């Protein structure tokens, strides 16, 4: 099993942040299914101010390429992503079109 950690920012607006968190308390079932069907075993998102941090534990069959291809043909995922972009904003180091960016692990206790 592998772990991936990603970061993304939110619009710096308390009302929008509250709406974003409300959506994530009630994630659409089709979105949860697309996540687990891709080989993601567990996913957690943490927030401080307007910065998000996602932890994904994935099985050996997971790949970002396969997940991206499946998402591109899933109308509910596309609807969710379009809706979430109202609340999200790219990190300052993101290239055009990039959202969640992989973080580099710089320390491990074990």
QUIDAPE-V997058 format. One line per field, one symbol per residue. ss: DSSP state (@ for helix, = for strand, . for the rest). phi: phi as a letter, one per 40 degrees, with the letter a starting at -180 (. if undefined). Layout:
BEGIN
ss->???
phi->???
END
This chain:
BEGIN
ss->.=========...@@@@@@@@@@@@...@@@@@@@@@..=========..========.....@@@@@@@@@..@@@@@@@@@@...==...........==........
phi->.bbbbbbabbdcadcccccdcccccbcddccdcccccchccaabbbbbfbbbbbbbbbccccacccccccccbbdcccccccccccccaccdcccdgcbcbcbccbaacb
END
